[in-house]
Amino acid sequence: MTKTSIKCLLATALAAFALPSFATLSILACEPEWGALAQELGGDKVSIYNATNAFQDPHHVQAKPSLLARARSADMVVCTGAQLEIGWLPILQQQAGNARIQAGQPGYFEAAPYVRMLELPSSIDRSLGDVHPGGNPHIQTDPRNIGLVAAGMAQRLAAVDPANAAAYRANYQAFAARWTAALANWEKQAAPLKGMNIVVHHKAFVYLENWLGLKEIATLEPKPGVEPTAAHLSEVLALLQRQPAQAVVRSVYNDPRGSEWLAERAKIPVVVLPFTVGGSERAKDLFGLYDDTVQRLLAALK
């Protein structure tokens, strides 16, 4: 047997054990909304692991060993940014020793730079509570932002995994078409919500309010990130006597006691919003998230 024949046989044998063309891109998503979006855009080309769930406060996450293991093997990390993950993600990046997911690398993706940030502070003072210097990070409560982030994420997926770039582009086009149609439907359904006065537990809904024309008249937290106090709740109740609200809105992960106390005395309903994918039985994906959000708010008007 000639050397050429041996090389050909060896190449054939190696090819048989090579990774298949559909080997998946491993993605660690900081929040469920970005994991869901990456799944829409990546399809069977990606494998998603969410670092958090809808029943966790995204401000307070522990860098557990299980997350560290995921960070070590991840090809890509997709996060909100705007310092939402400042308390835990840098620890993972440092300890994982994974060059692919470090800040500034293609495998590190932040959603916040793709949208117009709201509530940008003029100054930072810890006495003001949990204020983010880059603006309010809860951008996922406005579905228009999801569409903007989707375009950037699709481009990044193609850059990180060029072999499947065509698939990511095709998936984005299909998703964008479905999203545009769904957005028009949500806005039509939500028209009666414009001008609705609400009290919120945490300042987590500024983008939702901006989208639907809701009016936030008070927050249960005296300062962002500081749980409601009896004195502050009494002040909010007195305010509602002068300026009535239609509902108290909180996220599924918020402690219910403050909102229930106020709702009982003000004779208004509590609206518990899923906040992200997985936050309710109906919010199983991004489309279900906003279907449920709009319907829960509309129910408060009845």
C-alpha distance (Angstrom), angle and dihedral (degrees) to the residues before:
residue distance angle dihedral
M1 . . .
T2 3.80 . .
K3 3.79 124.5 .
T4 3.80 88.4 -113.0
S5 3.81 91.3 55.7
I6 3.79 91.6 48.5
K7 3.81 91.1 51.0
C8 3.80 90.5 50.4
L9 3.81 92.4 50.5
L10 3.80 91.4 47.2
A11 3.80 91.7 50.0
T12 3.80 90.5 50.0
A13 3.80 91.4 50.5
L14 3.80 93.0 48.8
A15 3.80 91.2 48.8
A16 3.78 90.0 55.8
F17 3.82 90.0 59.7
A18 3.80 96.4 39.4
L19 3.80 120.5 116.4
P20 3.81 112.0 -87.5
S21 3.78 118.8 -107.4
F22 3.79 90.3 -112.4
A23 3.83 94.8 60.3
T24 3.80 105.1 144.9
L25 3.79 130.7 -117.0
S26 3.81 108.6 -120.9
I27 3.81 110.7 -132.5
L28 3.79 127.8 -173.8
A29 3.81 109.3 -158.5
C30 3.79 117.4 -159.6
E31 3.82 92.8 -154.3
P32 3.83 131.5 23.7
E33 3.82 94.6 -116.5
W34 3.79 91.5 61.7
G35 3.78 92.2 44.2
A36 3.80 88.7 52.8
L37 3.80 91.7 48.1
A38 3.81 92.3 48.2
Q39 3.81 88.4 51.8
E40 3.81 91.6 51.7
L41 3.80 91.0 50.7
G42 3.78 98.6 36.7
G43 3.78 102.2 40.5
D44 3.80 111.6 174.0
K45 3.81 91.1 -11.7
V46 3.80 93.1 75.6
S47 3.80 139.7 55.6
I48 3.81 114.2 -152.1
Y49 3.80 130.7 -155.6
N50 3.81 118.5 -179.9
A51 3.80 114.9 -144.9
T52 3.81 91.6 -158.0
N53 3.80 139.0 24.1
A54 3.78 135.7 -142.4
F55 3.79 93.3 -96.6
Q56 3.81 93.5 59.7
D57 3.78 126.3 84.3
P58 3.82 101.1 -116.8
H59 3.80 90.1 -146.6
H60 3.78 92.3 63.3
V61 3.79 115.6 48.6
Q62 3.79 128.3 145.5
A63 3.80 120.9 -130.7
K64 3.80 92.3 -128.7
P65 3.82 123.7 -174.8
S66 3.81 89.4 -108.8
L67 3.81 90.0 59.0
L68 3.77 90.9 45.7
A69 3.79 90.3 55.5
R70 3.80 90.3 51.6
A71 3.81 91.6 48.1
R72 3.79 91.4 52.5
S73 3.79 92.5 56.9
A74 3.81 99.7 35.6
D75 3.78 120.7 117.4
M76 3.78 90.4 -164.7
V77 3.81 140.7 13.5
V78 3.81 120.2 -153.4
C79 3.81 117.6 -165.8
T80 3.78 143.0 157.7
G81 3.78 96.1 -114.6
A82 3.82 120.0 -169.7
Q83 3.83 84.8 115.0
L84 3.81 93.2 -70.1
E85 3.82 88.7 131.0
I86 3.80 95.9 37.1
G87 3.81 93.1 117.0
W88 3.80 97.3 58.8
L89 3.81 116.8 5.9
P90 3.84 97.5 71.0
I91 3.81 88.2 54.3
L92 3.81 90.4 54.4
Q93 3.78 92.4 46.9
Q94 3.79 92.4 49.5
Q95 3.79 97.0 45.8
A96 3.80 97.6 38.7
G97 3.79 93.9 65.6
N98 3.79 89.1 -149.4
A99 3.81 110.4 144.2
R100 3.81 92.2 -167.7
I101 3.82 95.1 69.0
Q102 3.78 101.4 42.3
A103 3.81 120.0 120.5
G104 3.78 110.5 -85.0
Q105 3.80 94.1 27.0
P106 3.84 122.7 111.1
G107 3.80 89.4 -115.4
Y108 3.81 92.1 63.0
F109 3.81 112.4 78.5
E110 3.80 127.6 -178.8
A111 3.81 122.0 -169.1
A112 3.82 98.8 -159.5
P113 3.84 97.1 75.2
Y114 3.82 89.9 62.9
V115 3.81 96.0 61.0
R116 3.79 138.8 54.9
M117 3.78 105.9 -98.2
L118 3.80 119.3 -136.5
E119 3.81 130.4 -152.1
L120 3.79 95.2 29.1
P121 3.83 103.7 -178.8
S122 3.78 120.3 -126.4
S123 3.80 89.2 -146.5
I124 3.79 138.0 8.3
D125 3.78 120.1 -127.5
R126 3.82 122.2 158.3
S127 3.81 88.3 -144.5
L128 3.81 86.3 71.7
G129 3.81 91.3 64.6
D130 3.78 129.4 -121.6
V131 3.80 97.5 -8.6
H132 3.81 118.3 161.5
P133 3.82 117.0 -140.9
G134 3.81 91.4 -147.0
G135 3.79 94.0 54.4
N136 3.80 133.9 -96.9
P137 3.82 105.3 -28.6
H138 3.81 99.2 -157.6
I139 3.78 93.1 97.8
Q140 3.81 95.4 144.1
T141 3.80 93.3 77.1
D142 3.83 88.9 78.7
P143 3.83 111.0 64.5
R144 3.79 90.6 -156.1
N145 3.80 86.4 69.8
I146 3.80 90.6 54.3
G147 3.80 88.8 59.5
L148 3.79 91.9 51.1
V149 3.79 93.6 47.8
A150 3.82 91.2 46.7
A151 3.81 91.7 63.0
G152 3.80 92.0 51.8
M153 3.78 94.2 43.5
A154 3.81 92.9 50.8
Q155 3.79 90.1 53.8
R156 3.79 91.4 49.0
L157 3.80 93.2 48.9
A158 3.79 88.9 53.2
A159 3.80 90.8 49.8
V160 3.79 94.1 49.2
D161 3.81 93.8 42.7
P162 3.83 106.6 27.4
A163 3.81 92.7 167.7
N164 3.81 88.4 70.1
A165 3.81 97.8 34.3
A166 3.80 92.9 118.0
A167 3.80 91.4 54.8
Y168 3.80 92.4 50.6
R169 3.80 91.6 49.8
A170 3.80 91.9 49.1
N171 3.80 92.3 47.3
Y172 3.78 90.7 50.1
Q173 3.79 92.7 51.8
A174 3.80 90.9 50.7
F175 3.80 92.6 46.0
A176 3.81 93.5 46.9
A177 3.81 91.4 53.4
R178 3.80 92.5 50.1
W179 3.81 91.7 43.8
T180 3.81 94.1 51.5
A181 3.80 90.9 52.1
A182 3.81 92.6 46.3
L183 3.80 92.2 47.9
A184 3.80 91.5 54.4
N185 3.81 89.7 50.2
W186 3.81 93.7 49.0
E187 3.79 92.0 49.6
K188 3.80 91.3 50.0
Q189 3.80 92.1 50.0
A190 3.81 92.7 44.8
A191 3.81 96.5 52.1
P192 3.86 92.7 105.8
L193 3.81 89.5 58.6
K194 3.79 94.5 67.9
G195 3.80 109.7 116.1
M196 3.81 93.7 13.5
N197 3.82 111.0 152.6
I198 3.79 114.0 -134.5
V199 3.78 139.8 176.3
V200 3.81 114.4 -145.3
H201 3.77 130.6 -156.8
H202 3.82 95.4 -142.5
K203 3.79 129.3 9.2
A204 3.78 89.5 -103.1
F205 3.79 99.8 119.5
V206 3.79 106.1 59.3
Y207 3.82 91.5 115.6
L208 3.80 91.8 47.3
E209 3.79 89.4 49.7
N210 3.78 91.4 49.1
W211 3.81 91.1 50.4
L212 3.81 98.5 47.2
G213 3.81 100.9 29.8
L214 3.80 95.0 -113.7
K215 3.80 118.0 162.4
E216 3.79 117.1 -134.6
I217 3.79 107.6 -154.1
A218 3.82 100.1 170.8
T219 3.80 145.3 -3.1
L220 3.78 127.0 -136.5
E221 3.79 91.1 -139.8
P222 3.82 110.2 78.3
K223 3.82 86.5 -148.1
P224 3.82 128.4 9.9
G225 3.79 108.8 -80.6
V226 3.83 94.2 11.7
E227 3.80 112.3 113.2
P228 3.84 118.1 -120.5
T229 3.79 116.6 -82.7
A230 3.78 126.0 -151.8
A231 3.79 91.2 -116.0
H232 3.79 93.8 51.5
L233 3.81 93.1 45.7
S234 3.79 89.0 53.9
E235 3.80 89.7 51.6
V236 3.81 90.9 51.3
L237 3.81 90.6 49.1
A238 3.79 90.4 52.6
L239 3.80 89.7 49.5
L240 3.81 91.0 53.2
Q241 3.77 90.3 56.7
R242 3.79 87.5 62.7
Q243 3.78 98.0 33.5
P244 3.82 111.5 25.9
A245 3.79 122.0 -149.5
Q246 3.78 129.5 -154.3
A247 3.80 97.7 -140.0
V248 3.78 148.6 -1.8
V249 3.81 109.2 -123.4
R250 3.78 124.9 -157.2
S251 3.78 138.3 161.0
V252 3.76 120.5 -107.0
Y253 3.82 90.7 -109.3
N254 3.82 96.3 53.1
D255 3.80 120.6 105.2
P256 3.83 103.5 -99.7
R257 3.81 98.1 -148.3
G258 3.79 98.9 86.8
S259 3.79 95.5 46.5
E260 3.81 92.6 45.8
W261 3.82 91.7 49.5
L262 3.78 92.1 52.6
A263 3.80 95.9 40.6
E264 3.81 92.3 52.7
R265 3.79 93.2 52.1
A266 3.80 97.2 39.0
K267 3.82 92.2 44.6
I268 3.80 93.9 -128.4
P269 3.81 130.8 123.1
V270 3.78 127.7 -102.5
V271 3.81 113.1 -126.3
V272 3.79 111.9 -156.2
L273 3.79 108.3 -161.4
P274 3.82 122.4 -159.7
F275 3.84 89.4 -131.7
T276 3.81 92.1 -165.4
V277 3.78 141.7 14.6
G278 3.79 110.8 -57.7
G279 3.79 94.8 26.1
S280 3.80 93.4 116.0
E281 3.77 139.3 13.1
R282 3.79 90.2 -99.4
A283 3.82 96.5 44.8
K284 3.79 94.9 76.4
D285 3.81 93.1 134.1
L286 3.79 138.1 7.7
F287 3.79 93.7 -82.2
G288 3.79 92.1 50.2
L289 3.81 90.4 47.8
Y290 3.80 93.7 63.7
D291 3.81 94.2 35.1
D292 3.78 87.9 59.0
T293 3.80 95.8 40.5
V294 3.80 93.5 54.9
Q295 3.80 94.2 44.1
R296 3.81 93.6 49.2
L297 3.79 91.4 52.3
L298 3.80 92.5 46.7
A299 3.81 90.6 51.2
A300 3.81 89.0 60.0
L301 3.80 90.2 62.4
K302 3.79 94.1 56.9
